[in-house]
Amino acid sequence: MDLLTPALIGIGLSMDCFAVSLAIGATTKTRLFHAAMIIALCFGAFQAGMTVIGWVAGISLIGLISTYDHWIAFILLAIVGGKMIQEGIWGDEDEPQIDSIRFVPVIVLSLATSIDALAVGISFGVLQTAALVPALIIGIVLFCHLLCGRYAG
């Protein structure tokens, strides 16, 4: 896999996280650099970690689903893409309102926004593609994107 593909996947996966970082940036005005680093590190780590966890799950399932693996990968990626398109068109009316940076809400938001990375990781596993380097690239792209989102907010 080339480096451009995981970078583009990272940009796609970071859109919902970017919206959350904009909301957090708009509602917190103190300790900008500290808040930006916490948000970017947590969200980036969760996205990369969930990609690897999904890859391990996909590799584990390959023996059971090897006949239909390409269709499963297609369906998972189509669901992720459809979800991104839906959020882009209609938006998410339940954007979280956070008045300050606290550990538990950031972790919960990191986990909630990284479910699509799990599906991408499962697709990597089913397609028997290496996932460590793409997961790191996804995490780095997300980290950079969220730093920008936090300051833009």
Secondary structure, DSSP 4 states (H G I P E B T S, - for coil): --SHHHHHHHHHHHHHHHHHHHHHHHH--SSHHHHHHHHHHHHHHHHHHHHHHHHHHHHHHHHHHTTTHHHHHHHHHHHHHHHHHHHHHH--TT----SS--HHHHHHHHHHHTHHHHHHHHHHHHTT---HHHHHHHHHHHHHHHHHHHHH-
